[in-house]
């Protein structure tokens, strides 16, 4: 018996849990049950406020149409942030972040999804209350996707929240405290011996990272790498040519810290623009470029406005598209540059322009790399 991978289509022998070609999880064969696992997830409960009063005296077809819109918006918003919909029960929705795959930013995704869900449903006249909680559960086979006290607490938070409010559990708040604005509350829950510590969510930062990194300490043991980047910077400036430098390494080895060290050192001589890739979302191909254009200083913005039509059309389209991108956690840093009339390219780490020997402007840009630098082709 073979199992086809739902991602790449590769045929895998019976007994494989992951695709031998792309590594994606394989669906269970018929007649087998899912293995139960213990994991930490974030649960979101959303309930429509006043649904009983709405249905009283309202035509059933209108109620059904409204419920259909409610379910469609809830599914779209939650799944766009990476949630797995556990179930729809009448006007209640339960979603889980961390099943089947646990991510480091599940809690932040959940609170972002909760805020977006509240705002979008409120815009169509559907008031809701939402509860979010993080904790250990057992996930796997059976009728319930996840089971545990974390699920019960999320449901109680949703029941206690007011119309248009999002209440988050204490664990969820600890995981997202650098990204959210909230106020503490105490929730008395039936069956609990003491009130639950919770927080009323007010807002979520659009650009906060899931795990804030402290880069204000002294960099140790990277003198060779810093020298390589500094030499590439000086060579690009002296040659008036674009160079690319790529830094590769395992997660947590210090790539972002190394990049920040170069950016800090070059800030006095270069315009430094930073763009971030989002770890999920649709239509985010040019997100780093749009983010850099939005944060560019006035001098750079004025230069972009002088672009010839053949260049400006592309950049203006990028900027407009960027304004409609979904909010999400910034992922790894990437490089992107622009080529305005003054031929100044500013990249992830540094960029500055000098006049060429012939009097005309030249351009260059710099990017992370452990490999050899190469000139810009533009």
N, C-alpha and C positions, 0 to 999 in steps of 0.2 A: 504494500500500500504506500502510495506517495502523497505528499501534501504540497500543494502549490502555495508559494509565497504570495500574499496579497499585495506586496509592494513591487517586487521585480518579476514575479511569475516563475521563478526557479522551482523545479521539482525537487522535493526533499524526501529522503527515506523516512519510513515510519520510525518514530522515536525521537526525531529531531524537534527540539523546542524552539530553535532559532534557525533562520534561513542560513544555509551554508554559503550563499553568495553575497547577500547584503547585510546579514545579521539581524534582520527584523524579526520580532516575535511571530511565531507561526500559530495559526488557529488550531484549536483542539480537534482531534479526529472524532468522528461520530461515535457516540457511546462512551466517551471518556469524560471525566469530570475535572473541573479546574482544581489545581492544587491550592489549598488554603495557605495564605502567607500573612504574616504580621508586619504591618508597615504604618508609617506616619502619613496621614493624608489631611487635607483641608476640605471640610464639608460646607456646602452652601445650601441653605433653605430659603426659599422665596415664596411668599404667599400674597395673593391679591387681597387687599383690604376692602371690606364692604361688599364682598361678592354676594352674600345672602340678600342684602338689601337691593343690590342691583337686579338680581333675578326675580325679586318679588314684584309682580305686576309688569314685567318687561317681556316682550315677545321672545319666545324661545329661539327663534332664528337670529335675532339681534344678539342675544346672549352667546349663542354658539359662535357667531362671527367674531365677537369680541374675544372670546376665549381662544379662538383659533389664532388671532393676531398676537395675543398674549403668549401663547405657547411658541409661536414662530420666533418672536423676538427673543424670548428666553433661551431657546435652543441656539439661535444664531449667536447671541452675545456670549453665552457660556462656552460653547464649543470653540468660538474664535479665540478664546483665551486658554484653551487646552483642557477644558473640563470634560468629564464623562457624565452624561445625564443618567442618573440612577432611575428616576421615575417621575411621571406626572400623575398626581392624584388630585383630580378636580382642578382647583385653582392653586394648588401647591406644586412647587418644583423642587426636586432635590438633585444636586450635582456634586461630584467628587473630583477634587484635584489631587492627583497622585496615583490614579488607577487608569490604565495598567502600568504606567511609567511614572516613577517618582522624579520630580525635578527640584533643584535647589530653590527655585522661586515660586513654588506652588502656592504658598500663603499670599505672596504679593500678587500673583495672578488672580487669586480668588477675591481679594479685596478690590482690585481694579475691575474685575468682572461685576462685582456687586454694585459698585458705584455706577458703572455704565448701564447696568440693567435697570437700576432705580431711575436714572435720568431718562433713558429711552422709553421706558414704560410710562413714566410721568408725562412725557411729551405727547403720548397718544391718549392720555386721560385714564390711565390704569394705575392707581396708587398701590404701592406694595410696601411690605416690610420684609426685611432680610436679616438672617442670622448667619454668621460665619464662625466656624470653630476648627481648630487644629488639634489632632491627638492621634493616639495609637488605635488602630482598628485591626480586625481580621478580615481580609479580602479573599474572595475565591468563589467556590461553588455554592450552590444553594440559591434560594429565591432572592436573597438580599446581596447586593454588590459588596457592601461593607457592613460590619457589625461592631459595635463598641459604644462606650460611654460618650465618645466625641460626637457621635451622631445624635444622641439624645440631647446633649448640651446645645448643639447647633439648632435643633428644633425648638428648644426652650428659649433661646435667644431670639429667634424669629417671632415666637409668640409674645414675648415681652416687649419687642420693639414697637415704637409708635409708627403711624402712617408716614411713609417717606423716609424712615430711618433705617440705618444699617448698624447692627450691633455685632461686635467681634469679640471672641473669647480672649482670655489673657494670654494664652500661648500664641495665638495668631498675632496679637499686638506685639509681643516680644520679638517675633520673627520679622515684623514689618515696621517697627517703631521708627526707623530712620526714614521711612517713606510716607507715613500717614500722619494726619492731624486728627486727634481724637480727644475725648474727655472721658475720664474714668467714671464708672457707675457700678453699683452693687445690685445684683439680681437675685431675688429670693425665688428659689426653684423648689417645687414640691418634690420630696424624696431626697433632697440634699440637706445635710445637717447644718451647713453654713451657707450664707449667701455667696453666689459666684462673683468673682472679680471679672468684670467685662469693661468694654469701652464703646462709646457711641462714636462711630466713624463720621468725621466731618468732611475730609477730603483726602485725596491721594496725590502725591507728587508725580508728575508725568515723566520725570527723567531720573527718578531715584533708582539705584541699583538694588538688586535682591540682597546682596551681601556687600555692604560698604567696605571699601578697602582703605586702610590707613597707609598713606605714602609719604608722611611727613617725617619719618625716621631716616637715619643715615643709611645710605646704600652701602652694603658691605660685600666684598668678594666679586664685584662686577667691574673692576677697573679696566680689564681688557675689552669687555663688550662696550663700555662707555666710550673708550678711546676709539674703537672702530666706528661707532656712530658719529662721534665728533669729527673724525677725519673725513667721513663721507659728507658731512654737512659743510665743512670747509672746502672740500674739493668741488662740491656742487656750486658753492658761492663763487669760488675763484674761476671756475670754468664757465659760469653762466649757463649751465646745462641742467636738465632734470636728471635726478638719480632716484633709484628705487632701492630700498633696503628692507629686507624681510626678516622678522624675528619669529622663530618657530620654537616651540617647546611644549612640554606637558602642562596641563592646567596647574596653576599655583606656583610655577617655577619662577615667576617674576617678570613676565613680558611687559605687562602694563607699567610696572614700577620702573623698568628700564626705559620705556618710552617716555614716561613722565620726567625722568632725569634729564633726558636730552631736550625735551620741550622747555623745561625750566631754564636750562643753560642757554638755550637759543632765543628765549623770549625777548631779550634786549636787542637782538639783531634781526629778528624775523617776525612776520605775522604768523601766528600759530592758530590753526583752526582745527577743531576736534569734531569728528563725526562718529556716531555710534550705530552699530547694526542692532536691530531688534531680534530677539531670539524666536519670535513668532509673529504672525500677522499676515495680511494680504496687501499687495500693492506697496511693498516697502523696499523695492529695489533701489530707488534713489534716495532713501531716507537719510543716509550719511551726508550726501551732497546737499540736500535741502536743509539739513540741520546746520551745516557749516555756513551756508548762505544766510540763514536767518541770524546767526550769531556773528557774522563778519563785521569788522569795524566799519565806520562810515566811509573811510578812505577806500577800502576794498569794495564796499557796496557801490560807491560812486563809479569806480572803475568798471564794475560789472555792467552798470547801466550804459557804458559807452561801447559795449560789444557790438560788432557788426550783426546785421539781421540774421545771418546764417548761424551765428553762435547764440545770439540772444533768444531766438525762438525756442531752442532746446532748453536753455536754462530757465526761461520764464515758465515753461510747461512743468519743469521739475519743481519749481517753487510752488506753483498752484497745487500740484499733486500732493506735495508734502503737507499742505495744510489740512488734508483730509485723512492723513494716516491715523490708524488707531493708536491709542496710548498703550505703551508696553514697556517692559523692562529693557533698558539698554543692554546689549550683549557686548561682545568683544569690540575693541576699537578697530576702525578700518581707516584706510587712507582714501581720499578723493581730492582732486584739485580742479581748478578752473583756469582757463586761458583767456583772460580779457585782453583788450587791445594793448595794454601796457606790458603784456607778456609776463605778468607776475603770477606764479603758481604757488599756492600755499597748501601744504599737505598736512598729514596727521601730526608730523613732528615740527617741521619748520619750512619757511620759504621766504626768500627775499629777492628783489630784482636789482640788477645793476645794468648800466648801459654797456652795450657791446663795444669792442674796439672800434667798430665802424660808426659808432654814434647812435645806432638803432637799439631799441630795447630787446633784451633777450629774456627767456624765462627758464625757470628750473623749479623742481619740487623734490621733496625727500620723503622716503617711506621706510618703515622698519625692515631690516634684513640681516641675516647672518651670511648671506651669499654676496657675490660681487655686485657692485652698483652698476647700473646701466643708464644711458641717457634717455631722456624723454623723447618719444617719437613724434610729438606734436610740434 
